[in-house]
Amino acid sequence: MRCVMDYKIFIPVLVSFALSAIMGPVIIPVLRNLKMGQTERVEGVQSHLKKAGTPTMGGVIILASVAVTSLIYVKDYPQIIPVLFLTVGFGLIGFLDDYLKVVMKRSDGLYPMQKMALQIVVTAIFAYYLVKVAKVPLTMIVPFTHGYELNLGWLAIPVLFFAVIGTVNGTNFTDGLDGLASSVTVLVATFFTVVAVGTKSGLEPITCAVVGALMGFLLFNVYPASVFMGDTGSLALGGFVAGAAYMMRMPLFILIVGFIYLAEVISVILQVTYFKKTGGKRLFKMAPIHHHFELCGWSETRVVAVFSIITAILCLIALMGV
């Protein structure tokens, strides 16, 4: 029995994994020496206070692995350019935020307005490239309709901004436990890899690169983590998910495969709204939602396992709806 599949397409997974696994032991001590330690909120989960001092900004490992691997393939696969731009663009915003927090000791990092302005600029450049250069239609494939495409007309652009920035911030909220954002996103990236290979979309090198980079990063990021990805990593991963989805006209699928990102954002919005409306009462013990489960007595590893299993099942369901 002979399979006709071209396995060379999976080489970027191995290249990116190798880069990530090799860079870890080199970069982590550098981050530690630069005092790029994670600061934990005093009012947060008590068990997290011992994490103070763990180097953050480890997202540079993911970003570098993905960028280098993608650049090897960019000549033959020009479709990866907008996804790489969105990944690196948001990664740089995250890097700036982390740098201000950790090195310059400005506790808030970028001010909310600065962060939002930069995110809008990066998204606008992506939108322009998508429509004018890559000529990708902004119609969206509706899951489970055998390829029916939803055309929003002029509304497609504001929806793009909302979807991209929402996904990026959802990924950012998910990054609160050892290995959580990495585990969830490696599954989402695998989903996009399967679809990219199946539809011959030309995005395979970058989706594979993200899978490899995250597997390499997880060697150092699983509980107990010796490095955190910081905003550098979480914003970059959000940019990748949104970029890959839009290039394949699949932003509606983010609602399925990225359900965890969505749940994290919604839990924060509900918590803040409820707190204001009731004059100080809380809906959850703590938001984002992963901390609520921790305070209910779940171990960190259990939350990560359950959230990853949910994502894996939802990715399989989404594949049936492609």
C-alpha positions as CSV (number, residue, x, y, z in Angstrom):
1,M,0.0,0.0,0.0
2,R,1.5,3.3,-1.1
3,C,0.4,6.7,0.1
4,V,0.6,9.5,-2.5
5,M,1.0,12.3,0.0
6,D,4.1,14.5,-0.2
7,Y,5.6,14.2,3.2
8,K,8.2,16.9,2.5
9,I,5.5,19.4,3.4
10,F,6.1,18.5,7.1
11,I,9.8,19.4,7.1
12,P,9.1,22.9,8.4
13,V,7.7,21.3,11.6
14,L,11.0,19.6,12.2
15,V,13.1,22.6,11.3
16,S,11.1,24.9,13.5
17,F,11.0,22.4,16.4
18,A,14.8,22.0,16.2
19,L,15.3,25.8,16.2
20,S,13.0,26.2,19.2
21,A,14.5,23.3,21.2
22,I,18.1,24.6,20.5
23,M,17.3,28.2,21.2
24,G,15.6,27.5,24.6
25,P,18.7,26.6,26.6
26,V,20.5,29.5,25.0
27,I,17.9,32.3,25.3
28,I,16.4,31.4,28.8
29,P,19.6,32.1,30.7
30,V,20.0,35.4,28.8
31,L,16.4,36.4,29.8
32,R,17.1,35.4,33.4
33,N,20.3,37.5,33.4
34,L,18.5,40.5,32.0
35,K,16.1,40.1,34.9
36,M,13.2,39.5,32.6
37,G,11.2,37.9,35.4
38,Q,7.5,37.5,35.6
39,T,5.8,39.7,38.1
40,E,2.7,38.2,39.8
41,R,-0.2,40.2,41.1
42,V,-0.4,40.0,44.9
43,E,-4.2,39.7,44.8
44,G,-3.9,36.8,42.2
45,V,-3.9,33.1,42.7
46,Q,-1.6,32.5,45.7
47,S,0.1,29.4,44.2
48,H,1.3,31.7,41.4
49,L,3.4,33.9,43.7
50,K,6.2,31.4,43.6
51,K,6.4,32.0,39.8
52,A,7.7,35.5,40.4
53,G,11.2,35.6,38.8
54,T,10.5,33.1,36.1
55,P,11.9,34.7,32.9
56,T,9.2,35.9,30.6
57,M,9.5,37.2,27.0
58,G,10.2,33.6,25.9
59,G,7.9,34.3,23.0
60,V,11.1,35.5,21.1
61,I,12.0,31.8,20.8
62,I,8.6,31.0,19.1
63,L,8.8,34.2,17.0
64,A,12.4,33.6,15.8
65,S,11.7,29.9,15.0
66,V,8.6,30.7,13.0
67,A,10.2,33.6,11.2
68,V,13.4,31.8,10.2
69,T,11.5,28.7,9.0
70,S,9.0,30.7,7.1
71,L,11.7,32.8,5.4
72,I,13.3,29.6,4.0
73,Y,10.0,28.9,2.2
74,V,8.7,32.4,1.4
75,K,10.0,32.4,-2.2
76,D,8.0,29.3,-3.2
77,Y,5.1,30.1,-0.9
78,P,4.3,33.8,-1.2
79,Q,0.9,33.2,0.4
80,I,2.6,33.0,3.8
81,I,3.7,36.7,3.7
82,P,0.6,38.3,5.2
83,V,0.3,35.6,7.9
84,L,4.0,36.1,8.8
85,F,3.5,39.8,8.8
86,L,0.6,39.6,11.2
87,T,2.5,37.1,13.4
88,V,5.6,39.2,13.6
89,G,3.7,42.5,13.7
90,F,1.7,41.6,16.8
91,G,4.8,39.8,18.3
92,L,6.7,43.1,18.1
93,I,3.8,44.9,19.9
94,G,4.0,42.3,22.6
95,F,7.8,42.6,22.7
96,L,7.5,46.3,23.2
97,D,4.9,45.8,26.0
98,D,7.0,43.2,27.7
99,Y,10.2,45.3,27.4
100,L,8.6,48.3,29.0
101,K,7.2,46.2,31.8
102,V,10.2,44.1,32.6
103,V,13.3,46.0,31.6
104,M,12.1,49.6,31.9
105,K,10.1,48.6,35.0
106,R,7.0,50.4,33.8
107,S,4.4,48.2,35.5
108,D,1.6,48.7,32.9
109,G,3.9,48.3,29.8
110,L,2.2,50.1,26.9
111,Y,-0.7,52.2,27.8
112,P,-4.1,50.7,26.6
113,M,-4.5,53.4,23.9
114,Q,-1.0,52.9,22.6
115,K,-1.5,49.2,22.5
116,M,-4.8,49.5,20.7
117,A,-3.4,52.1,18.2
118,L,-0.5,49.8,17.3
119,Q,-2.9,46.8,16.9
120,I,-5.1,48.8,14.6
121,V,-2.1,49.9,12.4
122,V,-0.8,46.3,12.1
123,T,-4.3,45.0,11.3
124,A,-4.9,47.8,8.7
125,I,-1.7,46.9,6.8
126,F,-2.7,43.3,6.9
127,A,-6.2,44.1,5.6
128,Y,-4.7,46.3,2.8
129,Y,-2.3,43.5,1.7
130,L,-5.0,40.9,1.9
131,V,-7.4,42.7,-0.4
132,K,-5.1,44.7,-2.7
133,V,-2.0,42.5,-3.1
134,A,-3.0,38.9,-2.2
135,K,-6.4,39.5,-3.8
136,V,-8.1,37.3,-1.1
137,P,-11.9,37.8,-1.1
138,L,-13.3,38.7,2.3
139,T,-16.2,36.2,1.9
140,M,-16.2,33.7,4.8
141,I,-16.8,30.0,4.5
142,V,-19.7,29.0,6.8
143,P,-18.9,25.8,8.7
144,F,-21.1,22.7,7.9
145,T,-22.6,24.2,4.7
146,H,-20.4,22.4,2.2
147,G,-18.5,25.6,1.2
148,Y,-21.3,28.2,1.3
149,E,-19.6,31.6,1.5
150,L,-21.0,34.5,3.5
151,N,-20.6,37.9,1.8
152,L,-20.8,40.8,4.3
153,G,-20.1,43.5,1.7
154,W,-18.6,46.7,3.2
155,L,-19.1,45.2,6.7
156,A,-16.4,42.7,6.0
157,I,-13.6,45.3,6.9
158,P,-14.9,46.3,10.4
159,V,-15.6,42.6,11.1
160,L,-12.0,41.8,10.1
161,F,-10.6,44.4,12.6
162,F,-12.9,43.0,15.3
163,A,-12.0,39.4,14.5
164,V,-8.2,40.0,14.3
165,I,-7.9,42.2,17.4
166,G,-10.4,40.0,19.3
167,T,-8.5,36.8,18.5
168,V,-5.1,38.4,19.5
169,N,-6.4,39.6,22.8
170,G,-8.2,36.2,23.5
171,T,-4.9,34.4,23.0
172,N,-3.3,36.9,25.3
173,F,-5.9,36.2,28.1
174,T,-5.4,32.5,27.6
175,D,-1.7,32.8,28.5
176,G,-2.0,32.6,32.2
177,L,-0.9,29.1,33.2
178,D,2.2,27.0,32.4
179,G,1.8,25.6,28.9
180,L,-1.9,26.7,28.5
181,A,-1.6,29.0,25.5
182,S,1.1,26.8,23.9
183,S,-0.9,23.6,24.2
184,V,-4.2,25.1,23.0
185,T,-2.5,26.9,20.1
186,V,-0.4,23.9,18.9
187,L,-3.8,22.1,18.4
188,V,-5.3,25.1,16.5
189,A,-2.1,25.4,14.4
190,T,-2.4,21.6,13.6
191,F,-6.0,22.1,12.5
192,F,-5.0,24.9,10.1
193,T,-2.1,22.7,8.9
194,V,-4.5,19.8,8.0
195,V,-6.8,22.2,6.2
196,A,-3.8,24.0,4.4
197,V,-2.4,20.6,3.2
198,G,-5.9,19.4,2.2
199,T,-6.8,22.5,0.2
200,K,-3.3,23.2,-1.1
201,S,-3.6,26.7,0.2
202,G,0.1,27.4,0.2
203,L,0.1,28.3,3.9
204,E,1.6,24.9,5.0
205,P,5.1,26.1,5.7
206,I,4.0,28.7,8.3
207,T,1.3,26.6,9.9
208,C,3.8,23.7,10.2
209,A,6.4,26.2,11.6
210,V,4.1,27.3,14.4
211,V,3.3,23.6,15.3
212,G,7.1,22.9,15.5
213,A,8.0,26.1,17.3
214,L,5.3,25.5,20.0
215,M,6.3,21.8,20.5
216,G,9.9,23.0,21.0
217,F,8.8,25.8,23.4
218,L,6.6,23.4,25.4
219,L,9.7,21.5,26.4
220,F,10.5,24.6,28.6
221,N,6.9,25.9,29.2
222,V,5.1,22.9,30.6
223,Y,4.5,22.8,34.3
224,P,6.7,23.8,36.2
225,A,7.6,26.3,33.5
226,S,11.2,27.5,33.2
227,V,10.1,30.3,30.9
228,F,6.9,32.1,30.0
229,M,6.0,33.4,26.5
230,G,4.9,36.8,27.7
231,D,2.9,39.2,25.4
232,T,5.7,38.6,22.8
233,G,4.5,35.1,22.3
234,S,0.7,35.3,23.0
235,L,0.1,38.3,20.7
236,A,2.2,36.7,18.0
237,L,0.2,33.5,18.2
238,G,-3.1,35.4,18.1
239,G,-1.9,37.2,15.0
240,F,-1.0,33.8,13.4
241,V,-4.4,32.3,14.1
242,A,-6.3,35.3,12.7
243,G,-4.0,35.6,9.7
244,A,-4.2,32.0,8.7
245,A,-8.0,31.9,9.2
246,Y,-8.4,35.0,6.9
247,M,-6.0,33.7,4.2
248,M,-8.1,30.6,4.0
249,R,-11.4,32.5,4.3
250,M,-12.1,30.7,7.5
251,P,-12.5,33.4,10.3
252,L,-15.8,31.8,11.4
253,F,-13.9,28.6,12.2
254,I,-12.0,30.6,14.9
255,L,-15.3,30.5,16.9
256,I,-15.0,26.7,17.0
257,V,-11.3,25.9,17.2
258,G,-10.5,29.0,19.2
259,F,-13.4,28.5,21.7
260,I,-11.0,28.7,24.6
261,Y,-9.7,32.1,23.5
262,L,-13.4,33.2,23.2
263,A,-14.3,31.8,26.6
264,E,-11.3,33.6,28.2
265,V,-12.3,37.0,26.7
266,I,-16.0,36.6,27.5
267,S,-15.3,35.6,31.1
268,V,-13.3,38.9,31.6
269,I,-16.0,41.0,30.0
270,L,-18.7,39.4,32.1
271,Q,-16.7,39.7,35.3
272,V,-16.0,43.4,34.8
273,T,-19.6,44.2,33.7
274,Y,-21.1,42.2,36.6
275,F,-18.7,43.8,39.1
276,K,-19.6,47.3,38.0
277,K,-23.4,46.7,37.8
278,T,-23.6,45.0,41.3
279,G,-21.3,47.4,43.0
280,G,-18.4,44.9,43.7
281,K,-19.9,41.4,43.4
282,R,-18.0,38.8,41.3
283,L,-19.5,36.4,38.8
284,F,-16.4,34.1,38.8
285,K,-14.0,33.7,41.6
286,M,-11.4,35.2,39.3
287,A,-11.1,36.0,35.6
288,P,-9.9,35.0,33.0
289,I,-11.8,31.7,33.5
290,H,-8.7,29.5,33.9
291,H,-8.0,31.2,37.3
292,H,-11.7,30.5,38.3
293,F,-11.1,26.7,37.9
294,E,-7.8,27.0,39.8
295,L,-9.6,28.6,42.7
296,C,-12.2,25.9,42.6
297,G,-9.4,23.5,43.5
298,W,-8.2,22.3,40.0
299,S,-4.5,21.9,39.6
300,E,-2.8,23.9,36.9
301,T,-2.0,20.8,34.9
302,R,-5.6,19.7,35.1
303,V,-6.9,23.0,33.7
304,V,-4.4,22.8,30.8
305,A,-5.3,19.2,30.1
306,V,-9.0,19.9,30.1
307,F,-8.8,23.0,28.0
308,S,-6.5,21.2,25.5
309,I,-8.9,18.2,25.2
310,I,-11.8,20.6,24.6
311,T,-9.7,22.3,21.8
312,A,-8.7,18.9,20.3
313,I,-12.4,17.8,20.1
314,L,-13.5,21.1,18.7
315,C,-10.7,21.0,16.0
316,L,-12.0,17.5,15.0
317,I,-15.6,18.8,14.8
318,A,-14.4,21.9,12.8
319,L,-12.6,19.6,10.3
320,M,-15.9,17.8,9.7
321,G,-17.4,21.2,8.9
322,V,-14.8,22.3,6.4
